[in-house]
Amino acid sequence: MLPEEIRGEISRSRAALARAAVLGGWALLYLPLAWWWWPAAPLAATMVVVSGRRLRTASDTYATLLEASVRLHLADLADKLRIEEQPMGPLLGGAVMRRLSSPAPAAEPAS
């Protein structure tokens, strides 16, 4: 539903978020190494700080892009789903979610 340019921006933002999380994971892996090799301690501390800043920035960017995309294209999606005209807001969002949600599968009777 979204234009290719917007999907690309969201994908790049999500990838930046994943890279920041991976950097934080590497920092945690370096911490036990500091027990035997002292240079690992400042390296791990630096990686934790850098990862934290990157995570904060990347998550803010990702959330902003997602929110802007929804605000700009929710009405178009509602039109395509043939949802009656409603003002932009929680009611329209709820109607779209109800239309897109699949019903829970029926449980098969136990034999």
GILINKA-V481564 format. One record per run of one state. SS is the DSSP state (~ for helix, > for strand, _ for the rest). FROM is the first residue (numbers start at 0). TO is the last residue. Records with the same first field share a line. If there is no record, write none. Layout:
SS: FROM-TO ; FROM-TO
This chain:
_: 0-2 ; 33-37 ; 80-88 ; 100-110
~: 3-32 ; 38-79 ; 89-99
